[in-house]
Amino acid sequence: MEEQITYKPGLNGVIAAETCLSYLDVDAEEIVIKGYDLIELAQSVLYIDLIHLFLQGSLPTEQEQVSLEKELVQAYHLPSDILAILKQLPHTTHPMDALRTSISTLASYDEQLDIHNEVETRQKTIHLLAKIPNIVANSYHILHNKQPILPREDLAYSTNFLYMITGHVPNEREAAIFDQSLMVYSEHEMPNSTFTARVIASTNADIYGALTGAVASLKGNLHGGANEAVMYMLLEGKTVDGYRNLLYNKLQQKEKVMGFGHRVYMKKMDPRAALMKEALRELATEKGEAEIFEMCEAGEQIMKEEKGLYPNLDYYAAPVYYLLGIPIPLYTPIFFAARTLGLSAHVAEQQQNNKLFRPRVRYTGPRGLHP
């Protein structure tokens, strides 16, 4: 008798792993991160505190935060060979592809590459968290024939990241909003890129290989690339009326409108989007760009009325990054830089209690053919 295999397209609703890292409780409208509500964390602590929470299991004391910041600072700089490789890439290279190449190359500099114990995995995570913002910012500068902007050891982690991207030190509120965006992008249970990383890690591959695969996954516009698509759409609309017309035309043509809908948040607004919406309201007011907020609200209303869809995080994160002066091609790499924390934690968890992923298929092809 043929084995019966349950089939669900896209693995929708299939439990693929047990985790103590995060959980999306849609009914309670809560994103649980190591026992905490992610939105509450984003409103009260910093991204570096979240790093400590994942690495040590608790939010840090002031001294622990200082110590962790020093660890990251000491690991900021990249091997000169990586910068040399970036200079050899075609200038048409997308920053996500440059990031994928760079993370893969970093593996060559790890003398303990295939050691997966807790101490080594923590050290690798620290190095990745320290170096990936440098790669994200400076791959873009190099690809645009500009000089790299080296990290500054006197700036806080998130402030330094934004500084390397824009070339100027953000004000306190800009830095806080950027830090908040990193927090809400940091971890989100089991999206495609996290699943990819865990599948790769399940073979006993190294963390760089797992994250390289996750970069490739996150580049797709149905996952991380949506934030870039949202911003191009807003720029195409130009005005509130222009944006309304653009959306109605897309809906009439049955085109997918990026930034709306989510495989988990189907009937409610992504709580991370709500947080970024308030950040956008504040930034738009501060910078005299009220129309971009009005455009977003108009789009939100249209999609709710016409399709019953709600904004996801990318919809409001995109214009926030735009008002922070961040180039659009860097939106997805920044997403990945933030998600490096969650990805690394999932890789570590997979290594600690590993079971090789090996699903089956439902065959739909012919049988009984003979040459």
C-alpha positions, -999 to 999 in steps of 0.1 A, spaced: 0 0 0 14 34 -10 24 57 18 -1 86 24 17 119 25 -1 151 36 4 178 11 -1 215 17 11 240 -10 39 262 2 39 242 35 11 265 47 3 257 83 28 229 85 48 228 118 85 225 106 104 229 139 101 235 176 117 267 188 120 288 220 130 319 200 98 335 187 61 329 180 35 348 161 3 348 182 -21 363 157 -52 360 179 -35 380 207 -18 403 182 15 396 198 49 387 184 66 367 212 104 370 213 120 349 240 90 355 262 87 392 255 63 412 232 85 424 203 66 457 200 70 464 237 107 457 234 110 480 204 94 508 224 115 504 255 150 489 248 176 489 220 186 464 193 218 457 211 197 447 241 179 422 218 213 408 208 221 401 244 187 386 249 193 361 221 229 354 231 226 352 269 189 346 274 182 379 293 181 416 287 214 432 297 224 453 326 240 486 318 275 471 322 266 440 301 254 464 273 286 483 274 306 451 273 286 437 243 291 470 225 328 467 229 328 432 215 309 444 185 333 473 180 363 451 180 348 430 152 336 458 130 363 459 104 364 437 73 393 417 58 408 439 31 403 410 6 365 414 9 367 451 -1 390 441 -30 364 415 -41 336 441 -40 357 464 -62 358 437 -88 321 432 -90 302 448 -119 286 481 -109 252 467 -119 254 441 -90 225 444 -66 237 450 -30 220 417 -19 242 398 -44 273 416 -30 262 407 5 257 371 -4 292 369 -19 308 387 11 292 365 37 303 334 18 338 348 16 339 355 54 338 318 59 373 315 46 386 337 74 371 315 102 397 291 115 370 273 136 346 271 106 332 237 113 331 238 151 294 243 161 296 244 199 278 271 219 309 293 225 320 292 188 285 299 175 282 329 198 315 342 185 305 338 149 272 355 156 290 385 171 313 387 141 285 385 116 264 412 135 295 434 135 306 430 99 273 427 80 263 464 85 298 473 72 293 451 42 258 465 35 269 501 36 302 499 19 293 474 -8 269 501 -20 295 528 -18 320 508 -37 296 497 -64 289 534 -69 326 543 -72 326 560 -38 351 556 -10 340 533 19 328 550 50 346 532 78 328 524 111 332 547 140 340 532 174 325 562 193 290 557 179 263 532 192 257 501 171 226 513 152 238 549 149 271 537 134 252 515 109 231 545 97 262 567 97 281 543 74 251 543 50 245 581 48 278 596 57 264 618 84 256 612 121 219 610 126 201 630 152 188 612 183 153 607 170 165 594 136 189 570 153 161 558 176 137 552 147 163 533 127 171 512 158 134 504 162 132 493 126 161 469 131 143 455 161 111 448 143 130 432 114 152 411 137 132 379 141 98 366 129 94 329 136 97 308 104 96 329 72 112 315 40 147 328 47 147 314 83 135 280 70 162 281 44 189 287 70 176 259 92 174 235 63 210 242 54 222 241 91 205 207 95 231 192 72 258 203 96 268 231 72 285 261 88 266 293 98 280 313 68 266 288 44 232 289 62 231 327 60 243 328 24 213 307 15 191 330 36 203 360 16 193 344 -16 159 337 -2 154 371 12 162 388 -21 130 377 -36 103 404 -38 77 380 -22 99 381 9 124 408 16 124 426 -17 89 440 -11 102 471 7 121 483 -23 91 477 -45 69 497 -21 91 527 -23 93 527 -61 55 525 -62 52 555 -39 77 575 -60 58 565 -92 25 578 -76 41 612 -67 10 627 -51 -19 614 -31 -42 615 -61 -15 600 -84 -9 572 -59 -46 564 -56 -49 562 -94 -18 540 -96 -33 515 -71 -67 514 -87 -50 508 -121 -29 480 -106 -60 464 -91 -80 467 -123 -51 450 -142 -50 423 -114 -14 432 -105 0 423 -71 4 454 -49 35 450 -28 34 458 9 0 443 16 -11 410 28 9 384 48 8 347 51 3 350 88 -15 383 93 -44 376 70 -72 395 87 -53 420 108 -26 446 103 9 435 110 17 450 145 52 459 132 37 479 104 16 498 130 48 507 149 65 519 117 34 538 107 38 560 138 75 564 131 67 576 96 41 600 109 67 615 132 95 617 106 72 631 79 61 659 102 97 666 113 110 668 78 80 686 62 71 656 41 35 652 52 23 641 17 42 608 18 24 598 50 -9 608 34 -1 587 4 5 557 25 -27 561 45 -46 565 12 -31 533 -1 -39 515 32 -76 525 29 -79 515 -7 -64 481 -2 -86 475 29 -118 485 10 -110 468 -23 -92 436 -13 -96 433 25 -57 434 28 -37 452 55 -2 466 54 28 445 63 60 458 78 76 466 44 48 490 35 57 515 62 94 507 67 101 517 31 91 554 34 107 555 69 140 545 53 135 569 24 131 598 48 162 587 67 181 592 35 188 556 28 192 545 -9 164 522 -20 186 493 -31 198 490 5 163 484 21 165 447 17 201 444 28 193 463 59 164 439 65 189 411 63 214 429 86 187 431 112 175 396 107 211 383 110 203 381 148 173 359 144 188 338 117 220 331 137 198 321 167 178 297 146 210 281 132 224 277 168 191 262 179 190 238 149 226 227 157 218 220 193 190 195 186 195 187 150 173 165 127 181 166 90 152 181 70 141 156 44 104 161 33 87 140 6 67 150 -25 34 143 -41 43 130 -76 20 142 -104 40 130 -134 35 100 -157 44 64 -148 48 31 -167 68 46 -196 94 24 -212 123 33 -236 
